[in-house]
Structure formats: C-alpha cells, structure tokens
C-alpha cells in the first residue's frame, strides 16, 4: 500500500500536469471551443446564406434537372476537371457544380462553384468556394487556417484536453473535500467563485469533453498518424480505366437517370453529391448518408457505370468491418451531426464549456501568481484583453478570407502561429538559461 | 457519515454526471429518429430521468442502478 506521502506526491504531480497542459494549450482549446461551437452549424449557416441570395422555389429535392446547366459550364470551361454535383437536401435549395480548371502548375489551378436551380435547370449564381464563410469556419477549426502547424496544433490540443479531463477527474476529489456538488462558495472573492465553477462545469461536461478530446486528437493528427503507421483509408476504391479519358470526360450524363438508378441499387442511400469520372473509368459516383447512422458525412458510396448505369461498386457502411465503422464514427461524434438541430445546440452548449474551463483556469492561475508578484493589470482585465484580442484576430481573419482571399488569410494566420511558436520557444530557452545562470533571482 | 459523503460526492455524482452526458445525447438522437417512445427509446428516457432525479435529490439508490442500467443499454445499442 502506498504511504500518505507518496499519494500526496502523486496528486501533486497530477495537479502539475493539469496546470502545465492548461497553461500551454488553454489558448488553443479556447479558440477551438469558440470556433467549434460555430463549426457544428456550418451546413445550416451555408444554407441560410444561399437562401438569402438564391430564391429557387421551383427546385425539387427528388428530381435533378441540371443537364443543360452542366453542358453550358462544360462549353464555357472545356478544360474543366473533377466535376462534383452537390445535391440539394430539400425543395427550395440550389444544387452546386464544383470543379477546377488545371493550370500549368498546381498553384495556377482554379476552382469554380456554380449554383443551379435544379427545377428550371438554370445557373443562378456562382461563388469562390475557398473564400466562403463556410470554408472559413471549417478551416479555422480544423487547422487554425494554417497549412502545416495548424492541424498538428489542433490535434495536440485534443490530446491536451484529454490529459486535462483525466487529470482533472483524478484531482477532483481533493479539491471538493467537504464541498457538496453543485455548491459555489460565495463571499470569498472572484478567484474562489471561478475555481468552483471550473470544478463544477469540468465534472458536469467530463464525458462530452472526453469524446471531443479523443475524436479531435485523432482527427487533427490523422494525416500524420496514418502515414507513420502505414494505415489505409477505408473505402479507397478506384475503378479501372476502360475508355480514353478524353472520351470519358465528353460522355454526357443523364443526372436524373443516375438518381433513379441509385434509388434502385441502394434504396437507403440519401445521396449528397455525384461525381462524373474523367479518368477513363467511365463511372458516376454517388456519395451520401443513411438516416440514423452515426457516421461521418458521405461515408457511403455507390459507383455506377456511365453507359448502362449498372452498379460497379457499392460501399454500405452497415456491412463493413468494425475497423471501418470505427474510422467513420470519429467525425460524426466530434461534430454531432447525427441528431438534428437539437443535438447541435447541445453540442454547442457543452462544447463551450471547454472554452470556459480554459478562461476560468487562466484567471485562477493569474490570481495565484498575483500573490507572488504584483501586476499592473488585474487578472480579470488581463484575461479580458486576451479574449478581445483573440476575437479580433478571428474576425479579422474571417474578413480577410471572405473579402480579400483565402491565401492571404492563410499567410496571415501562418505568421501568427509560427511567430507565436517561435516566441514561445525563445522564451523557454531564455528562461532555462536565466535559471541556470542566476537561480536565486527566479 | 464522512464515508457516505465521499461515496456520494466523489464517486456516485461524477459517475452519474458522466452517464447523463451520454444519455442526453443518446436521447436527443432517439428523439430525432422518432424512436423515443419505442422499446429502445423508452428505457433510455427512463434512465436519463432517473439519473437526473438521482443527481438533484442526491440519492445513491437512484444514481447507481440508473448508471449501471444505462451502461448496459449503451453497450447493447452499439
């Protein structure tokens, strides 16, 4: 049996881990909490914006009348590639034609997105998909709008949240010795009030935060982990080449007949997008969801032959092994898109708790540090300034992304992230040498 | 008395809160699928209600069986 002193030492170590993980990753967790609360509503926000601009009451949801529009776009952009048709979910919504035109280099490649009234077969508008609000919300949450370090930081923040949740649970008992749940001690200052709320909300949303942390950590680090461990993406079907790619690209697709064929071949599938091949496989690929299944969007797939609309390949997630199901459940559990608007609202409320925990933890830390060293600004004012600065940066990045361009916003975000990491590293090195050279002064 | 307090406040309430997090999400999902009043939905609803009552009333005889029952339901539904 462990002695009291060893138990005390263990608890102190847990508290220190909780403290340092929160201090270093709290700011990223807070940003991800706020952006995540908005990110769960990306489809709804995007639809709301589209409805504002495009009134397509004639557009039905079960028919897909877009042949003329697709041919018109093909005539205008003869070098187009990778045509993806985003299907309207309900009547009154627009369909989307998403494709790119190759340039001499990859940087010259240009993406296009046209909105089509699938009832009257008319192109009603276009947008730069990369500069849309929906893309901003996704990219800022998934990779902090930065190409390399952003996504790794998001993944590491997921792991930090997991560490914080587990250590928080293990030290909960020591901080609630004689305090009943959910009592908040009043009249003993803001530090105690916030510390109590920190404990109460932390334990109340523990299971939710654990799920978000595990799935978020995996989703963030997924590309690197899959490369390191040589893991293959489930459902990486590639149809063989059967015709000349040029002939394949020119083959006209009867989109409405494709929809009819999918209903026969895969009745439970609610298709969300269709892609016509241009690689010589002469296929049409439908991706979509099955109602009631807790898997990421577009996890199911049906590949039909372009010529006779017979099935070439079918991927029904219900019939797949556990490993595939486990892979595709992560994103659904992370974004909560399997229970309608009600679940998304609950996800937003619970998701914001991790942001509150970061902020309250930081204020409590500043109050504790205030005892050692007097500061010019109070802990509350310091935290307020941090929060306002972060919100201003997020809003500025959104505005730059939407009105100037994605690449400019990504460069700005890259500078902020890389600059912050460099400052943190230099500060760490400076403190280390200062401690070594003059230990008494610290 | 102190042992009872520790059992309730440091073990049973965290366990019940953990379970109610999951059961609330589960309940909303079942309600979205219009299965709330079915054989699979009703037990989840009952468990959630018992967990909530157990936490509010701080009743270990409500919290513990509800948490165990809900864990069984969750395992069976997966």
Interface residues (C-beta under 8 A of the other chain):
Chain A: X169 X172 X173 X176 X178 X179 X180 X181 X203 X204 X205 X206 X207 X208 X291 X292 X294 X336 X338 X339 X340 X342 X343 X346 X350
Chain B: X5 X6 X9 X10 X13 X14 X17 X18 X19 X21 X22 X24 X25 X28 X29 X31 X32 X33 X55 X58
